[in-house]
Amino acid sequence: MSEKRRAKRLPVDITLKVETLFKQDNVRLDAVNETIEVTNLSKTGIGFSSRTELPLDFYFNARITIDEEKFFYSVVKIIRKEERDGHWFFGCEFVGLADVLSGCIDDYEKELI
């Protein structure tokens, strides 16, 4: 993917289960049930990989767990995708992430240094 990052990406190893995708105007894709591997995290979004192609401009709910004490809930919008060697790689942005929650990401970055 071309470089479009607005914030520093930090490596993570988080597994999420996407059960439903949704879009404005009550468009829903139920029973998605896709396991995704989040590989990086920033204050503005996440990058993840999946075996299944997911549609652009759809949203999903995510619980981002950094460690046992640091986690937050957010809506995530899929904004980029690329297929490589049979896997799909996605770029997503957080929707409406409060500044206080982005502090969890700041704390995680300090721990990595």
Secondary structure by P-SEA (a helix, b strand, c coil): ccccccbbbbbbbbbbbbccccccccccccccbbbbbbcccccccccccccccccccbbbbbbccccccccbbbbbbbcbbbbccccccbbbbbcccccccaaaaaaaaaaac
